[in-house]
């Protein structure tokens, strides 16, 4: 396998391990959360170094046969590092307040740090794995590590959400395992295939020689299995409960990136299907169908939500549908889907952090009880307002641009029924969402609930995320365009 060898990949894998170990040795909450923040900064630095190597032509970057970083994985590593950094910065103030109020203990914070580090490690493994079996192990590990984060606050509702998350996602992972084995079996008759049956680079090279029928059956299992983790309808049932019951930093990680890993795995297999005879259009058709259904169902449920975090969870389902639809449309739709992943992750991280602080201050996540936040909580109120404007496609924020690109691709492809369904779903979400968002931002503030001293972390999270959403809605830097275009070419199967 050709590529540029680098020790940065094993170092990248080692950082969350070290952060988890050191956090268990610390005796103060601030130190524990500081270690997580420091580890996140190191991860971001390594990812930036990998980007510099990639942009200088040293691509792909490899570490042995099993680990590999190309444009697709590098883009997602960048998104992951940004989401984790913002959520970690927010978690410091969030958990210190909870510790002071007696809602959690120092032991809970240690538990959070260990599981958080394990979740970050698992997601990095997914993104740098060249072996599809190891990629599956990474996704399974995210379920194991994050399940107990859902019930960090031990209540009957959080325990119920945890078990629902474990059961539904375990079924999905089992289906993905079957799909992985079937895809390996589809390559069993290829000369030399028995030596590297699950190496992604090998399967992409010999995709034209795979058994088409077996490959299609495998893709169905994989789409349903990994689509469960992504929250695609109808496999989405775990998502609203888990998002609503998990602590706000965990919800930000879930919706900001973890559900993206399911779609990432599907993209890897879509690149293989692009080379299978008749597999490209067939697999895209399935993705487009799941995408449209997810957009419509997510939009409908947005209208009827009263809990802010469940409201944001159904918004995630809608946006995962938009990404899946973009992937299903092919061509420039893939570029739009990948760019939308970046924008949605940024907006949803900001939204859940803002919802977490506002819910913590009000003592409830009922949207009817959270009003006038632009006056009572200027920073976090602005964060929630900007993130909701972005999520519901208001110009000039960046999600408007990517939704426009997906719609334009549908028009170019002559998929007018798909375009109509997408616009109906997005329009419905906009109307229902803004009807809830405007009172939360501009209504009469709740008496006696005001922000005291605003922590520095609040300005960092809100300012950084808002700037990304605005700047990328007006200007797309050349290096980022090049990275997304190269990642789109991989998904599309451009050889």
C-alpha positions as CSV (number, residue, x, y, z in Angstrom):
1,X,0.0,0.0,0.0
2,X,1.5,3.3,-1.1
3,X,1.5,6.4,1.1
4,X,3.7,8.5,3.4
5,X,4.6,6.8,6.6
6,X,4.1,8.9,9.7
7,X,4.3,8.5,13.5
8,X,1.6,11.1,13.9
9,X,-1.2,8.5,13.6
10,X,-0.1,6.3,16.5
11,X,0.6,9.5,18.5
12,X,-2.9,10.7,17.7
13,X,-4.3,7.4,19.0
14,X,-2.2,7.6,22.2
15,X,-3.3,11.1,23.2
16,X,-6.9,10.2,24.4
17,X,-5.5,7.2,26.2
18,X,-3.0,9.4,28.1
19,X,-5.7,12.0,28.8
20,X,-8.0,9.3,30.3
21,X,-5.2,7.8,32.5
22,X,-4.1,11.2,33.8
23,X,-7.6,12.3,34.5
24,X,-8.1,9.3,36.8
25,X,-5.1,10.3,38.8
26,X,-6.2,13.9,39.3
27,X,-8.0,14.9,42.5
28,X,-9.7,18.2,41.6
29,X,-12.5,18.7,39.0
30,X,-10.8,21.7,37.4
31,X,-7.6,19.7,36.9
32,X,-9.5,16.7,35.4
33,X,-11.4,18.9,32.9
34,X,-8.2,20.8,32.2
35,X,-6.4,17.6,31.3
36,X,-9.2,16.8,28.8
37,X,-8.9,20.3,27.3
38,X,-5.2,20.0,27.0
39,X,-5.5,16.6,25.3
40,X,-8.0,18.1,22.9
41,X,-5.6,20.9,22.0
42,X,-2.9,18.3,21.3
43,X,-5.3,16.3,19.0
44,X,-6.1,19.5,17.1
45,X,-2.4,20.2,16.7
46,X,-1.7,16.7,15.3
47,X,-4.7,17.0,12.9
48,X,-3.4,20.3,11.7
49,X,0.0,18.8,11.1
50,X,-1.6,16.0,9.1
51,X,-3.4,18.6,7.1
52,X,-0.1,20.3,6.3
53,X,1.3,17.0,5.2
54,X,-1.7,16.3,3.0
55,X,-1.7,19.8,1.4
56,X,2.0,19.5,0.6
57,X,1.3,16.4,-1.5
58,X,2.2,13.7,1.1
59,X,-1.0,11.8,0.7
60,X,-2.3,9.4,1.8
61,X,-0.6,9.3,5.2
62,X,-0.2,5.7,6.6
63,X,1.0,3.8,9.6
64,X,1.5,0.2,8.7
65,X,-1.2,-1.5,6.7
66,X,-4.1,-0.9,9.0
67,X,-4.0,2.8,9.6
68,X,-4.4,5.4,6.9
69,X,-5.4,9.1,6.6
70,X,-6.7,10.5,3.3
71,X,-8.8,13.5,2.5
72,X,-12.1,12.0,3.7
73,X,-10.7,10.9,7.0
74,X,-8.7,14.2,7.4
75,X,-11.9,16.3,6.9
76,X,-13.7,14.3,9.6
77,X,-10.7,14.4,11.9
78,X,-10.9,18.2,11.6
79,X,-14.6,18.2,12.4
80,X,-14.1,15.9,15.3
81,X,-11.3,18.0,16.9
82,X,-13.4,21.1,16.6
83,X,-16.5,19.6,18.1
84,X,-14.5,18.0,21.0
85,X,-12.6,21.2,21.7
86,X,-15.8,23.3,21.9
87,X,-17.6,20.7,24.0
88,X,-14.6,20.2,26.3
89,X,-14.3,24.0,26.9
90,X,-18.0,24.1,27.7
91,X,-17.9,21.1,30.0
92,X,-15.5,22.8,32.4
93,X,-18.0,25.5,33.5
94,X,-21.0,23.2,33.1
95,X,-19.7,20.4,35.4
96,X,-18.1,22.8,38.0
97,X,-21.6,24.3,38.5
98,X,-23.1,20.9,38.8
99,X,-20.5,19.9,41.3
100,X,-21.1,23.0,43.4
101,X,-24.9,22.3,43.3
102,X,-24.4,18.7,44.4
103,X,-25.9,17.3,41.2
104,X,-22.8,15.3,40.6
105,X,-19.7,14.2,42.5
106,X,-16.0,14.2,41.8
107,X,-16.3,10.5,41.1
108,X,-18.8,11.3,38.4
109,X,-16.4,13.8,36.8
110,X,-13.7,11.1,36.8
111,X,-16.1,8.7,35.2
112,X,-17.0,11.3,32.6
113,X,-13.4,12.0,31.8
114,X,-12.5,8.3,31.3
115,X,-15.5,7.5,29.1
116,X,-15.1,10.8,27.2
117,X,-11.5,9.9,26.4
118,X,-12.6,6.4,25.4
119,X,-15.3,7.8,23.1
120,X,-12.8,10.2,21.4
121,X,-10.3,7.3,20.9
122,X,-13.0,5.1,19.4
123,X,-14.0,7.8,16.9
124,X,-10.4,8.4,15.9
125,X,-10.0,4.7,15.3
126,X,-13.0,4.8,13.0
127,X,-11.5,7.6,11.0
128,X,-8.0,6.3,10.6
129,X,-8.8,2.6,10.0
130,X,-8.0,1.1,6.7
131,X,-9.4,-2.3,7.8
132,X,-13.2,-2.3,7.7
133,X,-13.3,-4.8,10.6
134,X,-11.3,-2.4,12.8
135,X,-13.6,0.4,11.7
136,X,-16.6,-1.7,12.8
137,X,-14.9,-2.3,16.2
138,X,-14.4,1.4,16.6
139,X,-18.0,2.1,16.0
140,X,-19.1,-0.6,18.4
141,X,-16.7,0.9,21.0
142,X,-18.5,4.3,20.7
143,X,-21.7,2.6,21.9
144,X,-19.9,1.0,24.9
145,X,-18.2,4.2,26.0
146,X,-20.9,6.7,25.4
147,X,-23.8,4.6,26.8
148,X,-22.8,5.2,30.4
149,X,-22.4,8.9,29.7
150,X,-26.1,9.1,28.9
151,X,-26.9,8.1,32.5
152,X,-24.2,10.2,34.2
153,X,-27.2,11.7,36.0
154,X,-28.8,8.6,37.4
155,X,-32.5,9.0,37.0
156,X,-35.2,6.6,35.8
157,X,-35.5,8.5,32.5
158,X,-31.7,8.5,31.8
159,X,-31.4,4.8,32.6
160,X,-34.3,4.0,30.3
161,X,-32.6,6.1,27.5
162,X,-29.3,4.3,28.1
163,X,-30.9,0.9,27.7
164,X,-32.8,2.0,24.6
165,X,-29.6,3.4,23.2
166,X,-27.7,0.1,23.9
167,X,-30.4,-2.2,22.5
168,X,-31.2,-0.3,19.3
169,X,-27.6,0.5,18.4
170,X,-26.4,-3.0,19.3
171,X,-29.0,-4.4,16.8
172,X,-27.7,-1.9,14.2
173,X,-24.1,-2.8,14.9
174,X,-24.9,-6.5,14.5
175,X,-26.4,-5.8,11.1
176,X,-23.3,-3.8,10.1
177,X,-21.2,-6.7,11.2
178,X,-23.1,-9.0,8.9
179,X,-22.7,-6.5,6.1
180,X,-19.0,-6.3,6.8
181,X,-18.6,-10.1,6.5
182,X,-20.8,-10.2,3.4
183,X,-18.6,-7.5,1.7
184,X,-15.5,-9.6,2.6
185,X,-17.2,-12.6,1.1
186,X,-18.0,-10.7,-2.1
187,X,-14.2,-10.3,-2.5
188,X,-13.4,-14.0,-1.7
189,X,-13.2,-15.0,-5.4
190,X,-10.9,-12.1,-6.4
191,X,-7.3,-13.3,-6.9
192,X,-5.4,-12.5,-3.7
193,X,-8.7,-11.4,-2.0
194,X,-8.3,-14.0,0.7
195,X,-5.2,-12.3,1.9
196,X,-6.7,-8.8,2.5
197,X,-10.5,-9.4,2.5
198,X,-11.4,-6.3,4.6
199,X,-8.7,-3.8,3.6
200,X,-10.6,-0.8,2.3
201,X,-7.8,0.2,-0.2
202,X,-7.8,-3.4,-1.6
203,X,-11.6,-3.5,-2.0
204,X,-11.7,-0.2,-3.8
205,X,-9.0,-1.4,-6.2
206,X,-10.9,-4.7,-7.0
207,X,-14.4,-3.3,-6.7
208,X,-15.2,-4.2,-10.3
209,X,-14.4,-7.8,-9.7
210,X,-16.6,-8.2,-6.6
211,X,-19.7,-10.4,-6.7
212,X,-22.4,-7.7,-7.5
213,X,-25.3,-9.5,-5.9
214,X,-23.4,-10.2,-2.7
215,X,-22.1,-6.7,-2.6
216,X,-25.6,-5.2,-2.9
217,X,-26.9,-7.4,-0.1
218,X,-23.9,-6.4,2.0
219,X,-24.6,-2.7,1.4
220,X,-28.2,-3.1,2.5
221,X,-27.1,-4.5,5.8
222,X,-24.4,-1.8,6.2
223,X,-26.8,1.0,5.3
224,X,-29.3,-0.1,7.9
225,X,-26.7,-1.0,10.5
226,X,-24.5,2.1,10.3
227,X,-27.6,4.2,9.5
228,X,-28.9,3.3,13.0
229,X,-25.9,5.0,14.5
230,X,-26.4,8.0,12.2
231,X,-30.0,8.3,13.3
232,X,-31.6,7.8,9.9
233,X,-35.3,7.0,9.9
234,X,-36.7,4.5,10.8
235,X,-33.6,3.4,12.9
236,X,-33.6,6.7,14.8
237,X,-35.6,5.8,17.8
238,X,-32.7,5.8,20.3
239,X,-31.6,9.3,19.4
240,X,-34.2,11.7,20.9
241,X,-34.1,9.9,24.3
242,X,-30.3,9.7,24.5
243,X,-29.8,13.3,23.4
244,X,-32.4,14.6,25.8
245,X,-31.1,12.7,28.9
246,X,-27.4,13.0,28.4
247,X,-25.5,15.9,30.0
248,X,-25.1,18.8,27.6
249,X,-21.5,18.3,26.6
250,X,-22.3,14.6,25.8
251,X,-25.3,15.7,23.7
252,X,-23.0,18.1,21.9
253,X,-20.6,15.3,21.1
254,X,-23.4,12.9,20.1
255,X,-25.1,15.3,17.7
256,X,-22.0,17.3,16.8
257,X,-20.0,14.3,15.6
258,X,-20.8,10.8,16.8
259,X,-23.8,10.4,14.5
260,X,-21.5,11.5,11.7
261,X,-19.4,8.4,12.2
262,X,-22.3,6.2,11.0
263,X,-22.5,8.2,7.8
264,X,-18.7,8.1,7.5
265,X,-18.7,4.3,7.5
266,X,-21.4,4.3,4.8
267,X,-19.3,6.7,2.7
268,X,-16.4,4.3,2.8
269,X,-18.7,1.5,1.5
270,X,-20.2,3.9,-1.1
271,X,-16.7,4.4,-2.5
272,X,-16.5,0.6,-3.0
273,X,-20.0,0.3,-4.5
274,X,-19.0,3.0,-7.0
275,X,-16.8,0.5,-8.6
276,X,-19.2,-2.5,-8.5
277,X,-21.0,-3.0,-11.8
278,X,-24.4,-1.3,-11.4
279,X,-23.6,-0.5,-7.8
280,X,-23.1,3.3,-7.9
281,X,-26.6,4.4,-8.9
282,X,-28.3,1.6,-6.9
283,X,-26.6,2.5,-3.7
284,X,-27.2,6.2,-4.2
285,X,-30.9,5.6,-4.7
286,X,-31.1,3.9,-1.3
287,X,-29.3,6.7,0.4
288,X,-31.5,9.3,-1.3
289,X,-34.6,7.4,-0.2
290,X,-33.5,7.2,3.5
291,X,-32.5,10.8,3.3
292,X,-35.9,12.1,2.1
293,X,-37.7,10.0,4.7
294,X,-35.4,11.3,7.5
295,X,-35.9,14.9,6.4
296,X,-39.7,14.7,6.4
297,X,-40.0,12.7,9.6
298,X,-37.5,14.9,11.4
299,X,-39.3,18.1,10.2
300,X,-42.7,16.8,11.3
301,X,-41.6,15.9,14.8
302,X,-39.8,19.2,15.2
303,X,-43.2,20.9,15.2
304,X,-44.5,19.0,18.2
305,X,-41.6,19.1,20.6
306,X,-41.7,21.0,23.9
307,X,-38.3,19.8,25.3
308,X,-35.4,21.9,23.9
309,X,-33.0,19.0,23.7
310,X,-35.5,16.6,22.0
311,X,-36.3,19.5,19.7
312,X,-32.6,19.7,18.7
313,X,-32.4,15.9,18.5
314,X,-35.1,15.8,15.8
315,X,-33.3,18.6,14.1
316,X,-30.3,16.3,13.9
317,X,-32.4,13.6,12.2
318,X,-33.5,16.1,9.6
319,X,-30.0,17.2,8.9
320,X,-28.6,13.7,8.7
321,X,-31.3,13.2,6.1
322,X,-30.0,16.2,4.1
323,X,-26.5,14.7,4.2
324,X,-27.7,11.3,3.1
325,X,-29.7,12.9,0.3
326,X,-26.6,14.8,-0.9
327,X,-24.6,11.6,-0.9
328,X,-27.5,9.9,-2.8
329,X,-27.6,12.6,-5.5
330,X,-24.0,12.1,-6.4
331,X,-21.8,14.7,-8.2
332,X,-21.8,18.1,-6.6
333,X,-24.3,16.7,-4.0
334,X,-21.5,14.8,-2.4
335,X,-19.4,18.0,-2.0
336,X,-22.5,19.7,-0.5
337,X,-23.1,16.7,1.9
338,X,-19.6,16.8,3.2
339,X,-19.7,20.6,3.6
340,X,-23.0,20.3,5.3
341,X,-21.5,17.8,7.8
342,X,-19.0,20.5,8.8
343,X,-21.7,23.2,9.2
344,X,-24.2,21.0,11.0
345,X,-21.6,19.8,13.5
346,X,-20.6,23.4,14.3
347,X,-24.2,24.6,14.7
348,X,-25.3,21.6,16.7
349,X,-22.4,21.8,19.1
350,X,-23.2,25.5,19.7
351,X,-26.9,24.7,20.1
352,X,-26.5,21.9,22.6
353,X,-23.9,23.9,24.7
354,X,-26.3,26.9,24.7
355,X,-29.3,24.7,25.6
356,X,-27.3,23.0,28.3
357,X,-26.4,26.3,30.0
358,X,-29.9,27.8,29.6
359,X,-31.5,24.6,30.8
360,X,-29.1,24.5,33.8
361,X,-29.9,28.0,34.8
362,X,-33.7,27.7,34.3
363,X,-33.8,24.2,36.0
364,X,-35.8,22.9,33.0
365,X,-35.6,22.3,29.3
366,X,-39.2,23.1,28.5
367,X,-39.1,25.7,25.7
368,X,-42.2,27.4,27.1
369,X,-40.2,28.2,30.3
370,X,-37.1,29.4,28.5
371,X,-37.9,32.9,27.2
372,X,-36.1,36.1,26.4
373,X,-32.7,34.7,26.6
374,X,-31.1,37.4,24.5
375,X,-31.8,39.8,27.4
376,X,-31.3,37.5,30.4
377,X,-28.4,35.5,29.1
378,X,-26.8,37.7,26.3
379,X,-24.0,35.3,25.4
380,X,-25.7,31.9,25.6
381,X,-28.9,33.4,24.3
382,X,-27.1,34.7,21.3
383,X,-25.5,31.3,20.9
384,X,-28.8,29.5,20.9
385,X,-30.4,32.1,18.5
386,X,-27.5,32.0,16.0
387,X,-27.3,28.2,16.1
388,X,-31.1,27.9,15.5
389,X,-31.0,30.4,12.7
390,X,-28.2,28.4,11.1
391,X,-29.9,25.0,11.6
392,X,-33.2,26.3,10.0
393,X,-31.3,27.6,6.9
394,X,-31.4,31.3,7.4
395,X,-29.0,33.3,5.1
396,X,-26.2,34.2,5.1
397,X,-25.3,31.5,7.6
398,X,-23.5,28.5,6.1
399,X,-26.2,25.9,6.3
400,X,-28.3,27.9,3.9
401,X,-25.5,27.6,1.4
402,X,-25.2,23.9,1.7
403,X,-28.9,23.3,1.6
404,X,-29.0,25.4,-1.6
405,X,-26.2,23.3,-3.1
406,X,-28.1,20.0,-2.4
407,X,-31.3,21.5,-3.9
408,X,-29.4,22.7,-7.0
409,X,-27.9,19.3,-7.5
410,X,-31.4,17.7,-7.3
411,X,-32.5,20.2,-10.0
412,X,-29.5,19.5,-12.2
413,X,-30.1,15.8,-11.9
414,X,-33.8,16.2,-12.9
415,X,-35.0,14.8,-9.5
416,X,-37.9,17.2,-9.2
417,X,-39.9,14.9,-6.9
418,X,-36.9,14.6,-4.6
419,X,-36.4,18.4,-4.7
420,X,-40.1,19.0,-3.9
421,X,-39.9,16.6,-0.9
422,X,-36.7,18.2,0.4
423,X,-38.0,21.7,0.1
424,X,-41.3,20.7,1.8
425,X,-39.3,19.1,4.7
426,X,-36.9,22.0,5.1
427,X,-39.7,24.6,4.9
428,X,-41.8,22.7,7.4
429,X,-38.8,22.6,9.8
430,X,-38.2,26.3,9.3
431,X,-41.8,27.2,10.1
432,X,-42.1,24.9,13.1
433,X,-38.6,25.6,14.4
434,X,-38.7,29.4,14.2
435,X,-42.1,29.4,15.9
436,X,-40.4,27.9,18.9
437,X,-37.1,29.8,18.6
438,X,-38.4,33.4,18.5
439,X,-40.0,33.4,21.9
440,X,-36.9,31.7,23.4
441,X,-34.8,34.5,22.1
442,X,-37.1,37.5,22.2
443,X,-39.9,36.8,24.6
444,X,-40.3,38.1,28.1
445,X,-37.5,36.8,30.3
446,X,-38.4,34.6,33.2
447,X,-38.4,36.5,36.5
448,X,-35.4,35.9,38.7
449,X,-33.3,34.0,36.1
450,X,-30.3,36.0,35.0
451,X,-26.8,35.2,34.0
452,X,-24.3,36.2,36.6
453,X,-20.6,36.4,35.7
454,X,-20.1,35.0,32.2
455,X,-17.1,32.6,32.0
456,X,-14.4,33.0,29.4
457,X,-15.3,29.7,28.0
458,X,-18.7,31.0,27.0
459,X,-17.2,33.7,24.8
460,X,-14.9,31.1,23.2
461,X,-17.6,28.6,22.4
462,X,-20.2,31.1,21.1
463,X,-17.7,33.4,19.4
464,X,-15.7,30.7,17.6
465,X,-18.7,28.7,16.5
466,X,-20.7,31.7,15.4
467,X,-17.7,33.0,13.4
468,X,-17.4,29.7,11.5
469,X,-21.1,29.7,10.6
470,X,-21.0,33.2,9.3
471,X,-17.7,33.2,7.5
472,X,-18.3,29.9,5.7
473,X,-21.7,31.2,4.6
474,X,-19.9,34.1,2.9
475,X,-16.6,32.7,1.9
476,X,-15.1,29.2,1.4
477,X,-11.3,29.2,1.8
478,X,-9.3,27.6,-1.0
479,X,-7.6,25.0,1.2
480,X,-11.0,23.9,2.7
481,X,-12.5,23.7,-0.8
482,X,-9.6,21.5,-1.9
483,X,-10.0,19.2,1.0
484,X,-13.7,18.8,0.7
485,X,-13.4,18.3,-3.1
486,X,-10.7,15.6,-2.6
487,X,-12.9,13.9,0.0
488,X,-15.9,14.0,-2.3
489,X,-13.8,12.4,-5.1
490,X,-13.0,9.5,-2.8
491,X,-16.7,8.9,-1.9
492,X,-17.7,9.2,-5.5
493,X,-15.1,6.5,-6.4
494,X,-13.0,8.6,-8.7
495,X,-10.0,6.5,-9.4
